[in-house]
Amino acid sequence: MKKVTLLLLILFLVMGASGGYGYYVIVLEDDADDTDDNPKSSSPPIARINPSNPKIQANETILFYASDSTDSDGDTLTFTWIFEGDSEQYSDETIERTYPDGGDFYVNLLVTDSTGLTDETETTVSVVEDYHAEHSNSGGPLDEGEEDQFEFPVQSGAVSVSIVWQISGEGTCTISAFEDCEADLVLTDSEGNALENETVECSQNDCDVSWTVNSDRLESVGTYEISIECKEGSVSYDVTIDVSY
């Protein structure tokens, strides 16, 4: 705001009886405040990573985008990406990455506008690996009272566990005229809870069993176990384990 002060000074000088003179002096004082009461504000950008907290398979390619980052002032934005386990920095708006190993890895994005203001954000990419294993009675058929056990890992985020028993084919079961082969099949979680428990009788050399356990029953994380115990006769088997994420 500008302030102008007008000072009027009237001086009268009277000299002598025969005459005199007088004059006016006007002084203008400019007391100006040049400060802008409404300076243009500058806001920092807002950094965003897309996708946020993704989950991918090992060796799967993923694209990270910084294009959702914004700046209310319309300033030009530059980007700096930092990936866990990588000593380099990257400046593209879109970055392609591949993770060969499972685990959780942070991704950091620093956004800088043309005035030097910054914002940063971070997300975590979860890299999972589907589990697959196959087992068989390589040591020969199980006889009555004998048992085989196999352990496998189930990590957080598992979608399903699939177990396929194949107890079939010539010589799978040794059956007399009065006796069938019988086996107990069990799947337990990492806390020892039985998720599946089934007894099969191998009549006519055919004993196939399939189990699928979905995520709502896979709350326990850690080492799971399957077992087969021959109860009568003798039995051979093949079993396949798949854990999907």
Secondary structure, DSSP 8 states (H G I E B T S, - for coil): -EEEEEEEEEEEE--SSS--EEEEEEEEEEEE----SS-------B---BSSS-EEETT-EEEEE-TT-B-TT---EEEEEEETT---EE--SEEEEE--S-EEEEEEEEEEETTS-EEEEEEEEEEE--EEEEEE-TT--EETT-EEEEEEEE-TT--EEEEEEEEESTTSB--BTTB--EEEEEEE-TTS-EEEEEEEE-GGGEEEEEEEEEGGG----EEEEEEEEEEESEE--EEEEEEE-
